[in-house]
Amino acid sequence: MSGYDSLNLGEEHGHRLDALKRSQDTFERNTEYALANLTSKLSEIEERLEDRGHSTTRRFDTLETDLHEAKESAEARSDELEESISATETGLARLTTRVSALERHLRQAEGAVVVDLDVDRGGKLRGLGLAVEEGLAAEETLLSAHQRNVLQIRITHYQQARQALAGHRSTVRDAAAVLASTAAGDRRRKKAEQEFTKAAAEARKSQERIGRLAESAQGAQAEQAADHARRAKSAATIEAGQRARTQLRVRLRSRLSDALIGTDLLPVWFTTALGPMAPPRRAEEWLETALDVLAYRVTHQVTDPVLALGSAPNASQAPGRAARFDELKRALRDWG
């Protein structure tokens, strides 16, 4: 009797149990194999990660070393540059001293000629300069473009408020006409009632707004009228000043050009404030500043041989000249 018979199982059931056992054994073997394979792969991954970690550490150490070397090299070059700049400044100071000594020697030499950039025979240049200042003073009494725009905005707001009020009143009148000509059940009446209520409220708001804007607009109109009157009165003076400025700068530019290309020495005040010549990259800007200084000197009859602008003017007595003096003083900081 088979083992299965002793368990009261038929032969067919016995075969099924055998097959199930074999399947279970196969599954267990496959599972163990898969687990072993997975464990092996995990070990390989861990080894690779460890190798990469070592490699990354080595790369980081190398990078840190390179950065340290680059920093040391940059610091060394910075020190060398500072030494070079210091040596250059020292050499420039010596050269400046020698040039100054040579220039003093030339000025004391027999036959040395210094250009007189301030000469003004007949006072024609000063007359042009005064005309320029008179024109500028007249311009300063006028409102700027920004100020005129602000005034116009105030007036425009008032005008827009009046237009809005007129529109609301027109709506009120139209709605009132509909209400007066329609019966209680008319479909147009309800819409007219809504329009009347809304427009009446908006009209009250617009009326209040107009009250606030009216005084501002009236003041703006008065300022506009006064500005128009000043413009009409000073138009000729301003135009004459603009023409005088063009003529003055043309004459001074010609004089300065002749002096720069000539062989005579430039005045001490000029070289002290502006140097002996224009810098290559900012020549036009330098020239304009030089012309401004020349115009200031001839206009105000400055003859100081050392100071380009002479003594500072009294701001309370001549505010316009004092403002111009400060402006030119700031401009000369770029060149002296």
KELOSE-364112 format. One line per 8 residues: number of its first residue (from 1); their letters; for each residue y, x, z of C-alpha. Coordinates in nm, 3 decimals. Each point is the difference from the previous one (the first is absolute). Layout:
<atoms>
NUM> A> Y/X/Z; ...
</atoms>
This chain:
<atoms>
1> MSGYDSLN> 0.000/0.000/0.000; 0.343/0.143/-0.095; 0.290/0.044/0.235; 0.175/-0.287/-0.161; -0.305/-0.224/0.051; 0.007/0.078/0.369; 0.357/-0.132/0.009; -0.120/-0.310/-0.179
9> LGEEHGHR> 0.205/0.100/-0.311; -0.131/-0.047/-0.346; -0.045/0.281/-0.242; 0.302/-0.103/-0.204; 0.227/0.011/0.305; -0.142/0.339/0.086; 0.095/0.139/-0.338; 0.351/-0.135/0.043
17> LDALKRSQ> 0.036/0.170/0.337; -0.118/0.328/-0.149; 0.252/-0.029/-0.278; 0.274/-0.080/0.248; -0.091/0.303/0.212; 0.005/0.226/-0.303; 0.340/-0.138/-0.098; 0.128/0.063/0.350
25> DTFERNTE> -0.131/0.357/-0.007; 0.164/0.056/-0.338; 0.330/-0.141/0.124; -0.009/0.222/0.306; -0.070/0.309/-0.212; 0.279/-0.089/-0.245; 0.240/-0.065/0.286; -0.085/0.331/0.163
33> YALANLTS> 0.048/0.176/-0.333; 0.337/-0.172/-0.060; 0.112/0.088/0.351; -0.107/0.361/-0.047; 0.181/0.013/-0.335; 0.314/-0.154/0.152; -0.012/0.245/0.292; -0.028/0.287/-0.246
41> KLSEIEER> 0.299/-0.123/-0.199; 0.205/-0.046/0.317; -0.081/0.356/0.097; 0.113/0.123/-0.342; 0.325/-0.198/0.031; 0.065/0.143/0.346; -0.060/0.350/-0.131; 0.238/-0.058/-0.291
49> LEDRGHST> 0.266/-0.146/0.229; -0.040/0.296/0.231; 0.032/0.240/-0.295; 0.307/-0.184/-0.124; 0.149/0.008/0.348; -0.045/0.374/0.012; 0.146/0.027/-0.350; 0.299/-0.217/0.091
57> TRRFDTLE> 0.058/0.206/0.312; -0.009/0.317/-0.205; 0.241/-0.148/-0.253; 0.234/-0.114/0.276; -0.012/0.345/0.158; 0.077/0.154/-0.339; 0.287/-0.242/-0.060; 0.140/0.068/0.345
65> TDLHEAKE> -0.014/0.371/-0.067; 0.174/-0.045/-0.336; 0.272/-0.211/0.158; 0.052/0.256/0.273; 0.029/0.277/-0.258; 0.239/-0.209/-0.211; 0.215/-0.069/0.307; 0.015/0.369/0.087
73> SAEARSDE> 0.087/0.082/-0.361; 0.275/-0.266/-0.007; 0.144/0.125/0.328; -0.001/0.355/-0.131; 0.174/-0.108/-0.321; 0.250/-0.204/0.201; 0.083/0.308/0.206; 0.038/0.203/-0.317
81> LEESISAT> 0.225/-0.268/-0.151; 0.218/-0.011/0.310; 0.033/0.376/-0.010; 0.086/-0.018/-0.369; 0.260/-0.270/0.059; 0.150/0.196/0.287; 0.014/0.313/-0.215; 0.159/-0.199/-0.283
89> ETGLARLT> 0.261/-0.149/0.231; 0.079/0.344/0.137; 0.030/0.141/-0.350; 0.219/-0.293/-0.107; 0.226/0.053/0.301; 0.037/0.367/-0.090; 0.068/-0.088/-0.363; 0.259/-0.261/0.100
97> TRVSALER> 0.173/0.255/0.220; 0.005/0.254/-0.282; 0.130/-0.255/-0.250; 0.274/-0.104/0.243; 0.096/0.363/0.053; 0.001/0.061/-0.375; 0.209/-0.312/-0.056; 0.253/0.114/0.262
105> HLRQAEGA> 0.012/0.338/-0.168; 0.062/-0.161/-0.338; 0.274/-0.222/0.140; 0.174/0.305/0.145; -0.040/0.201/-0.317; 0.304/0.062/-0.212; 0.032/-0.253/-0.279; -0.242/-0.252/0.152
113> VVVDLDVD> 0.090/-0.356/-0.101; -0.097/-0.312/0.196; 0.001/-0.331/-0.186; 0.252/-0.247/0.137; -0.186/-0.331/-0.012; 0.279/-0.176/0.191; 0.283/0.066/-0.243; 0.184/-0.320/-0.094
121> RGGKLRGL> 0.304/0.064/-0.210; 0.236/-0.294/0.013; -0.226/-0.186/0.243; -0.178/-0.183/-0.281; -0.344/0.038/0.155; 0.124/-0.121/0.337; 0.159/-0.300/-0.169; -0.334/-0.090/-0.155
129> GLAVEEGL> -0.173/0.046/0.335; 0.247/-0.226/0.177; -0.046/-0.265/-0.269; -0.376/0.020/0.055; 0.042/-0.048/0.375; 0.242/-0.288/-0.050; -0.252/-0.172/-0.226; -0.280/0.055/0.250
137> AAEETLLS> 0.215/-0.135/0.283; 0.072/-0.311/-0.205; -0.370/-0.046/-0.072; -0.083/0.021/0.370; 0.215/-0.308/0.068; -0.216/-0.208/-0.233; -0.319/-0.180/0.091; -0.323/0.167/-0.103
145> AHQRNVLQ> -0.248/-0.169/-0.234; -0.222/-0.080/0.298; 0.287/-0.158/0.192; 0.098/-0.212/-0.300; -0.360/-0.118/-0.037; -0.010/-0.104/0.366; 0.317/-0.206/-0.044; -0.136/-0.164/-0.313
153> IRITHYQQ> -0.323/-0.092/0.179; 0.198/-0.175/0.274; 0.190/-0.199/-0.261; -0.316/-0.080/-0.195; -0.176/-0.133/0.310; 0.291/-0.236/0.061; 0.000/-0.118/-0.361; -0.376/-0.057/0.006
161> ARQALAGH> 0.032/-0.204/0.318; 0.264/-0.222/-0.162; -0.220/-0.048/-0.305; -0.294/-0.093/0.222; 0.217/-0.254/0.187; 0.113/-0.156/-0.325; -0.364/-0.033/-0.111; -0.106/-0.168/0.326
169> RSTVRDAA> 0.295/-0.242/-0.015; -0.090/-0.091/-0.356; -0.356/-0.077/0.110; 0.132/-0.215/0.286; 0.220/-0.198/-0.239; -0.284/-0.056/-0.248; -0.240/-0.109/0.274; 0.264/-0.231/0.150
177> AVLASTAA> 0.052/-0.161/-0.339; -0.374/-0.071/-0.028; -0.009/-0.145/0.352; 0.296/-0.223/-0.076; -0.149/-0.134/-0.324; -0.364/-0.056/0.097; -0.180/-0.259/0.211; -0.205/0.081/0.307
185> GDRRRKKA> -0.332/-0.008/-0.186; 0.109/0.212/-0.295; -0.221/0.310/-0.043; 0.309/0.215/-0.073; 0.154/-0.085/0.332; -0.240/0.201/0.218; 0.051/0.316/-0.207; 0.378/-0.051/0.010
193> EQEFTKAA> -0.011/-0.038/0.379; -0.188/0.331/0.034; 0.240/0.181/-0.234; 0.301/-0.146/0.178; -0.121/0.108/0.345; -0.093/0.352/-0.112; 0.316/0.060/-0.206; 0.227/-0.131/0.276
201> AEARKSQE> -0.154/0.243/0.250; 0.032/0.291/-0.246; 0.362/-0.097/-0.067; 0.081/0.019/0.372; -0.162/0.346/0.020; 0.191/0.119/-0.308; 0.327/-0.129/0.145; -0.060/0.194/0.320
209> RIGRLAES> -0.089/0.313/-0.198; 0.314/-0.030/-0.210; 0.205/-0.014/0.316; -0.147/0.330/0.112; 0.037/0.167/-0.341; 0.347/-0.126/-0.090; 0.194/0.240/0.226; -0.211/0.297/-0.109
217> AQGAQAEQ> 0.047/-0.086/-0.368; 0.375/-0.044/0.040; 0.026/0.339/0.169; -0.205/0.159/-0.279; 0.222/-0.156/-0.267; 0.309/0.133/0.179; -0.151/0.352/0.014; -0.093/-0.022/-0.367
225> AADHARRA> 0.352/-0.104/-0.096; 0.152/0.285/0.204; -0.238/0.250/-0.161; 0.084/-0.127/-0.349; 0.369/0.040/0.079; -0.051/0.358/0.125; -0.203/0.085/-0.309; 0.267/-0.129/-0.231
233> KSAATIEA> 0.269/0.190/0.192; -0.189/0.331/0.020; -0.175/-0.007/-0.338; 0.252/0.234/-0.163; -0.011/0.243/0.294; -0.380/0.011/-0.001; -0.016/0.049/-0.375; 0.260/0.279/0.018
241> GQRARTQL> -0.201/0.169/0.275; -0.315/-0.009/-0.209; 0.180/0.155/-0.297; 0.155/0.265/0.226; -0.342/0.089/0.144; -0.140/0.060/-0.348; 0.295/0.218/-0.102; -0.002/0.197/0.325
249> RVRLRSRL> -0.370/0.080/-0.015; 0.017/0.101/-0.366; 0.278/0.249/0.076; -0.163/0.136/0.313; -0.337/0.030/-0.173; 0.157/0.206/-0.279; 0.177/0.224/0.254; -0.318/0.052/0.203
257> SDALIGTD> -0.212/0.073/-0.307; 0.246/0.267/-0.115; -0.007/0.156/0.348; -0.379/0.005/0.019; -0.052/0.167/-0.337; 0.293/0.238/0.043; 0.008/0.345/0.158; 0.261/-0.067/0.268
265> LLPVWFTT> -0.102/-0.051/0.362; -0.040/-0.348/0.143; 0.206/-0.091/0.309; -0.153/0.069/0.341; 0.015/-0.368/0.097; -0.204/-0.090/-0.309; -0.281/0.254/0.042; -0.017/-0.068/0.374
273> ALGPMAPP> -0.046/-0.375/-0.049; -0.187/-0.014/-0.331; -0.135/0.345/-0.075; 0.079/0.212/-0.307; -0.178/-0.221/-0.254; -0.191/-0.323/-0.055; -0.371/-0.009/0.094; -0.218/-0.044/-0.311
281> RRAEEWLE> -0.179/-0.317/0.113; 0.302/-0.187/0.139; 0.279/0.131/-0.218; 0.157/-0.336/-0.084; -0.005/-0.117/0.363; 0.156/0.332/0.108; 0.268/-0.030/-0.266; 0.091/-0.355/0.104
289> TALDVLAY> 0.039/0.111/0.361; 0.218/0.293/-0.109; 0.221/-0.236/-0.201; 0.032/-0.232/0.302; 0.118/0.293/0.214; 0.247/0.116/-0.265; 0.137/-0.353/-0.033; 0.039/-0.026/0.378
297> RVTHQVTD> 0.187/0.332/0.017; 0.248/-0.078/-0.280; 0.055/-0.358/0.119; 0.077/0.098/0.359; 0.147/0.342/-0.086; -0.258/0.194/0.198; 0.061/0.374/-0.046; -0.217/0.143/0.278
305> PVLALGSA> -0.149/0.328/-0.140; -0.320/-0.027/0.209; -0.070/-0.366/0.080; -0.081/-0.207/-0.305; 0.133/-0.323/0.152; 0.262/0.152/0.229; 0.054/-0.145/0.346; -0.138/-0.342/0.090
313> PNASQAPG> 0.261/-0.274/-0.050; 0.109/-0.240/0.273; -0.218/-0.310/-0.033; 0.261/-0.229/0.157; 0.276/0.115/-0.235; -0.205/0.036/-0.319; -0.328/-0.193/0.035; -0.077/0.010/-0.371
321> RAARFDEL> 0.044/0.375/-0.025; -0.195/0.054/0.323; -0.293/-0.204/-0.135; 0.004/0.202/-0.323; 0.016/0.325/0.199; -0.311/-0.095/0.199; -0.182/-0.106/-0.315; 0.069/0.330/-0.176
329> KRALRDWG> -0.087/0.198/0.312; -0.344/-0.160/0.002; -0.043/0.066/-0.373; 0.082/0.370/0.040; -0.284/0.050/0.249; -0.241/0.014/-0.294; 0.177/0.290/-0.166; 0.167/0.225/0.255
</atoms>
